[in-house]
Structure formats: structure tokens, C-alpha cells
């Protein structure tokens, strides 16, 4: 499977590592000032450590795993994946829940091209990945905006959105969460996954490559709860903040628990 993330995101740290390592060797060989030795060595160590984190801990171009076993624990149901992209989150759900079906929704527009390139159509990349994962018969693709989901109220048992909704501004996020609440059946589940706001990520990526618009967990909890959800679980995984919530029967009611 090829999820299409750009080379510089997965391997970009090797460029400063190669430069810093070469300079470190030159400084060592020619006995240049100790400060130069310390600086080049620090850059080489940082870039090597950051590469290991991105390539192996985050594994952006590898299959994703459900951050919690409690999402759709029955193993079946109709799920919509908002901002499906090249299918990483859709495949995550379909492989972990073999009796579930997924509607993979994305605009497949300019934002997709900026993230994944224009070598092929977005739909063809997603379709190919679903086939390679052996789950294409349980997936449906739809081109639409997550802020205006083209399904009737109560159409889905669960919603997943991974590293997509956090690209919107605050008003767009609130509108999307409202749409999620609308298309979910009562007691339906939401699994939200976004880039975590953690200091070590700032260390890993630096100010130039760091994802913008990061928000703390309390911000997400507030938005989700205000839309009529009960937050069941939240936590962090490498580079990810996740939140599992259940839609209440009414905005003023309380949700049942499993």
C-alpha cells in the first residue's frame, strides 16, 4: 500500500543529518573550534533521532492501528470516514472491524493534491489501497465536504475522522461536529484522531514542518461535549490525540454506557 505522504515528511530529516554528519567529520578532522563540533554534533543527533521517530514510531506510510479497542467494539456497523484521504483510516477500521462497512468521504480536491501529489487521481489511489488491503468490497467512496455530509439524519453507527478535521478553522470544526451529530444514530460513536499538541513534536519537526492549528485536548473535549456527545475515553498515541465519544439521544440528555 502507498498512502502517498511526501518523501520529505518521512525521510526529510536525513538531509540535515547527512550535511551535519559531514560537517562534524570535517570539524573533527581539521580540529576546528569546539563550538563548531558541538553544533554540528547536536544537529546530527537531532536529525537522526527525529528520523527514527517519524519513520518508525509514527510510520506515516504504514497501516494505522485503532488507538482504542473500545471503538465499535461489537465489530459491526456502518461507519463514515470523514477526510478519508488515501484510505489509511478507512483501512484501519475495516481491518480491525471485519463485519463493518465504511463510507470513505473526501473532497479529493486541491488539499488532497497538496498533501499527496498529482501523479494519479485521489480516488484511484484510495481504491488501489483498499484492494491491496483486501477490504474494497466493504468500502464505498463519495466525494463530498465533511461540513455538509450528504446523508440523512441517523444514517451511521459510527464516525471516524483522522488528521482531517484539524485542518479546518474553528467555525468549520464546529459545523463538522454538528454534522457528525446529525448523521449518527442515537448512541452512535465518534472516534476523533488529530495531531497531538506535544512539545516533543515541536522538537521533532521544528517550526517549519510543524503542523499548524494544534489545539489542546480540553479544547476538543469542550467542542465535542457541547455538540451533544459524552466523551468516553481520550488519550495519546505517538503524535496523535484521540477521543472516543458517544452521541446522546438529545443534547440535554445523558448517554448510556456499555
Secondary structure, 3 states (H helix, E strand, C coil): CCCCCCHHHHHCHHHHHHHHHHHHHHHHHHCCCHHHHHHHHHHHHHHHHHHHHHHHHHCCCCCCCCCCCCCCCCCEEEEEEECCCCCHHHHHHHHHCCEEEEEEEECCCHHHHHHHCCCCCHHHHHHHHHHHCCCHHHEEEEECCCCCCCCCCCCEEEEEEECCHHHCCHHHHHHHHHHHHHHEEEEEEEEEEEECCCHHHHHHHHHHHCCCCCCCHHHHHHHHHHCCEEEEEEEEECCEEEEEEEECCCCCCCCCCC
